[in-house]
């Protein structure tokens, strides 16, 4: 293990400028992404805390994460940024860029390899796998926690070399901040044990020296669990294990799935739906795990620590059953892979550094070309998955009754995301929102039915609109009746009938907005025919008289 620095301080300033420039090129557009799930609650809490700081400790806060350092950081940021979504998005990007820079510093502290260190930070910065942790304001916890953990590891390396207690104190301080920002940061603590053992060759001595740090991290994790609200994926996973017979193979399946994603979505978006678990992913992930094991064995002095990094940072998420990941996270496990992707980025950079080292100059040139190619591919991939961030934001805004903003985000998702998002769902939600807003959804309907010609839910919207036109009314009513019979035969009659009722309800709301009372009354009456229990339809009928 080497702990030398780069040749000059100037090289680090230049590298920092490069990181900032690449972050601006890749993520400047994120400032326009708007808010997503939990962001509005966080802004509300920030405003209340500014009025009365005791509200920070209130159980009535709208967004309690069980991560007090993260919550405090967001409030402190709000003192400068207010409730500016653009400002907070740029803050997340800035934290991510800092994490990339600190990762490069850590690689350099360990190996004194300029190319490897620089490539590690750059590849982590532009990694597509963890896009949601960079695109989502409320995911600031992930890059911030990694920054604290990397700072702690850097301080510990300096302590291991020089033995200064101030460095050990900083290690404890930064690790505590990391664990209180996101519990997963504590998973990197065992690396300190590994490095001491590697340096001194005495496992017992290393265990004794690191034991207090381990005790502190364990206590902070238990504290974090104790204050984490029940309505979170953490407790949903725990409750799921208590309520159901979950196979012990489930964590291994998650490990294979997540490990495979570290490569399959690293610097590209392959022809897969990132929000789904593909049938081949378990086999691919198993192959990746076997490959990581082989790399750790063959390159023990350089690669083993990064393989350990990947496994350690995935451990906190392995007990979330895959069905809960798919249910609660429309974007898939992207943010859960944030910390682990730092390790996989360092491994990919190691491959490039190995190519560049020892030999003719053309090998170094080839490694630089390969790195540049990965950057270009990453830019293409990141721009594609921006559509997914618009999709999740659109869903959130519609659920929060910000229909106009939600419809706008869904259109951006359809245009930018295409096959990377649940396209059929995006079209469906966009069309329903346009009906609510009193706008004509025929353009989206035409596009969607070209792509999904047999979809009953989209077809129902077209049929309901067809009943409004005397020239197509009879044919449209026949289509609806036939679809209802078929859905009832398949056991989905209630679902389909409720869907048609919602279409008529939204259509009626749109007519009310346009002050077309007669058309609104007709649509709302049909909504009641399909769903006699619709109190909203009754209220609107009373309203228009």
C-alpha positions, 0 to 999 in steps of 0.5 A: 500500500502506497500513500504518496501524493501526486506530483504537484498541487497544480495537477489536483487543481486542474483535475478539480476543474476538469471534474467541474467542467464534465459535471456541467456538460453532463448534468447542467440540464438537471437544474430544470428537472423540477421536484419529485417524490418527497421533495415538496415535503422536505421544502415544507419542513425546511421552511417550518424549521427556519421559523422554529428550530424545535420543529426539526425534532418534531414527530409531525414533520412531513419528511422524517428520513431517519438520517438526521445529518442529511436532514440538517444539511438540507435545511442549512442549504435551504437558508441559501437556496430557499425552495429553489428546485434548480438550486437543490438539483445543482447542490446534488450535482455538486455533492456528486462531483465532490464525491468523484474528486474524493474517490480519485484522491483515495485511489491516489493515496492507495496506489500513486497511479495518476491515470488510474486515480483520474479515470476512477473519478471521471468514470464514477462521475459519469456512471449511468447506473446511479442516475437517480441518486444524482437526478433526485433532490431527496437523494442528496443523502447518497452523494453526501454520505459518500463524501463523508465516508471518503473523507473518513477513509482518507483520514484513516489512511493518513493515520495509518501512515503517520499515527497522528491522533488528530487524523483518527479523530477526524476519521471518527467524525467523518464516519459518524457524519456519513452514518447519520447521513445514510446508514449505508456509509457505515458499511465502508468501515471494515476497509479500515480493518483490512488496510491496517491488517495489510499494513502491519500483518497482525490481524488481532492488533488491527481488530483491537485498534479498529474495534472502537470505530466498529462499535461506534458505527454499529451504534449509529446504525441501530440508532438510525434504524430506531428513528427511521419511520415505519413508512419506508422501504427499510421497515417495509423490508423488515415487515416483509420478512416477518410476514412472509416466508422469504427464501434465504436465496433472496439476498443472493438473488438481489446481490446478483441482480445489483452486481450485474447492473453495475456493469450492464448499465455502467456507461450505456443504456442497453436494450432493457427496461431499467425499471424491470428485472430481466429474465437473464439478469440473474445469470449475468449477475452471477457471472459478474460476481464470479468475475469479481472473485477471479479479479480479486484473486488475480489482482489481490494487491490492487483489485481486492479492496474494490471488490470488497467495496462493492460487496460491502456497500451492497450489503445494506440493500440485499435484504430488500425483497426484489418485489418491493424494489420493483413496487416502490421504485419505478426507476429500479434499484438505481440509487441503491447502487450509488456507493457500490458504483464507486468501487466498480468505477475504480475497477474499470479504471484499473483495467484502463490503467493496466492497459496504459502501463508498461509497454509501448506508447500506443497502449497509453494512447489506446487507454486514453481513447477507451476512456474518451469513448466511455465518456461519450457513451456515458453522455448518450446514456445519461441523456436517455435516462433523464427521461426517466427522471421526468417520468417519476417527476411527472407521476409525483406531480400528478399525485400531488395534484399539480396536473399541469406540471405533471403532464409537462414532465410526462411529455418530456419523458416520452420524448427523451426517454422512449424505451428506457421508461414505462412508455405505455404508462407514461402515455396513459397518465399523460392522456388522462391528465390532458383530459383533466386539463380540458385539452385534446389528447389525440396526438398522444393517443395516436402515438400510443396506439401506434406503439400499443395497438392492442392496449385496452386502457389506451383504447378505452380513452380513444373509445370514450372520446369517440362517443363524443363525436356523433359520427363515431359514437355508435362504433365507440359504444360497441367497442366499450361494451365488447371490451367490458364483456371481455374484461369481465370474462377474464376477471378484470371487469371491475378494474376496466369499469373503474378505468372507464369511469375515471376517463369520463370523470376526467373528461367531465372535469375538462369540460367544467374547466372550459365552461361547457356545462352540457357536455360536462353533465353528460360525461359525469352522468356516464361516469356515475353509470360506470361507478355509482359510488363516485362522490366526486362526480356527484359533487361536480354535477351539483356544482354545475347544476 
